[in-house]
Amino acid sequence: MTTTHLTAAEAGRPRRDCSRPERLHLVDDRVSVCFEVCPPGSRGEISERDARRVGMARKLTAARLRYCGLEALVDDAKLIVSELVTNAIQHGSGAQVTFTMTVRDGFLHLAVHDGTPCRPVVRNAPDDAECGRGLFLVDCLASAHGGTWGTSDDGTTTWCCLAVPGGES
């Protein structure tokens, strides 16, 4: 397994030869980041610092997927990561969150570990609700990409898998 750490310059730079996916070497390519979080406010709002952490996870996702030549997954993967990391911050009781992204066996695996042993539930939000649709979006996007989502057996990790276009791995 290879754990890749991008420098700031590499994170913003797309891979030069993205036109030939058969040249990609994505067998068990993994990126992981762990960060401390603050408890959510009384109404479930997250701190400005934690909101920046969500943005950092989205940027890391986009940079790594572009670097790997998987531009087609960037927008949907960023939305999924945003929802999973935000849920972990809002509903988790731990002091840290770990986000992991792995490309293996023709799938992009996105996982967020918050250490809280509870299973998230897809809600049916009212039409006028400003929140409550995150996991519904994750479910729809996973299905649209030939994947799925769920939680670990102990409930501490929520994950999503998306099929890699063309099955590159």
N, C-alpha and C positions, 0 to 999 in steps of 0.2 A: 504494500500500500504506500502511496505517495501522498504526503501532506504538503501542500503548496502554500507558500507565504508570498504574497505579492507586495512589491514596493509600491509607493504612491505613484511613481512614474508608470509602472506596469499596469496598475489598476485602471488607469485612464486610457491606456493604449490598446486598440484592438489588435488581434493577431494578424500578422501580415498575410499569410496564405490561408484565408478562410474559404477559398473557392474549391478546395480539394479535401472534403471531409474524410476521404479514405486515408489521409495522412495523419489524422488526429490520433493521438495515443491517449485515450481516456479510460483505460482499464484501471478501475479503482482510484480515480482522481478525486481527492478529497480536500475540502477547505473547511475549517472550523474556527469559530470565534466564541469566546466566553466573556460576558460582561456583568457587572453588578447592576442591580436595579433597585429602585426605591419602591416602597409600598404605594399602591394607587391611593388617590384621594378618596374622600368619603363618597363621592358620586362616581367613582370608577375612572376618573381622569388620571392620565399619567403625567409625570413631571416633564418639563422641557428637556432635561438631560436624557430621559428615557425615550422621548420622541426622537431625539437625535440618534439614539442607538438603533431605533427602527429604521431610520433613514440610512444609517451606516450599513445595516444588514442588506437593505435593498441595493445599495451601491456596490457592495461586495458581490452580491449575486449577479448583477448586471455585468460587472467587470470580468468576473470569472467565466461566465457563459460566453461573453464576447471573445475572451482570450482562447477559449476552447472551440470557437467556431460554431457556437450554438445560439446564434442571434435570434433564431425563430422562437426560442423559449423565453427570451429576456422579459418581455412585458408581463406575461402570465406568471412566470416564476417570481418576479418582483412583487406582484400583487399577493401571491400566496405567502411569500416570506413576510410581507408586511402584516398580513392577517394573523399568521401563526405567532410571530414575535410579539405583536400587540396583545394578543390573547394571553400569552404567557406572562407578560408584564401586568396586565389588568387582573387576571384571575389566579395567577400563581401566588403561592405564599413564600416562595424561596427568595433568597437575596441575590441570586444570579440566574442568568439564562445563558444557555449554550445553543448556538445555531451551527448546524453542520450541513454541508452540501457535498454530495458524492455523485459522481457519474460512474455507473457500473452496470454491466450486463444489459446495455441498451436503455437504461432508465436514469433519469435525474432524480436523486433522492434528496428531499429537503426535510430536515428534522429540527425541532426545537424542544429542548429539554429544560424544564423549569423546576423539577424536583417535587412537584405537587401531585400526589396520587389521586387525581380525579380525572374523569373522562369528559372531554368537551362534547357538547350536544348541538346538533344543527337545530336552530330555532326558526320558527316561522314568524318573522317580524311583520308587524302591521305596515301597511303602505306608507304611513306618515312617520314611521320610526326613523331616527337618525343613526341607529346602530342595530346590531343583531343579525346582520347578514353575512358576516365574515366567513363562517364555516360553510354556509350555503355556497358562497363564491368559490371557496376551496374545492368543494365537492364537484361543482359544475366544471371548473377548469381542469381538475384531475380527470374527470370523465371525458372531456373534450380532447385531452391529450393521451387517451388510452391508458390512463393510470388510475390510481386510487389514493385514499388517505385513511388514516386511523390513528390509534394511540398504541403505545407499548402496553404489554400485559399489566404492568404496574401503574399505568396511567400517567407516568411522569414525563413522557415524551410524545409529542404529536408530530406526525410525519405525513409527507405527501410524496408520491412518485408520479413522474410524468415520463411517457415514452419519448426517447430521443428521436427526432425526425430522421428517418432513414436507418434507424437502428444502430447508429455509430456508437461504439463503446470502447 
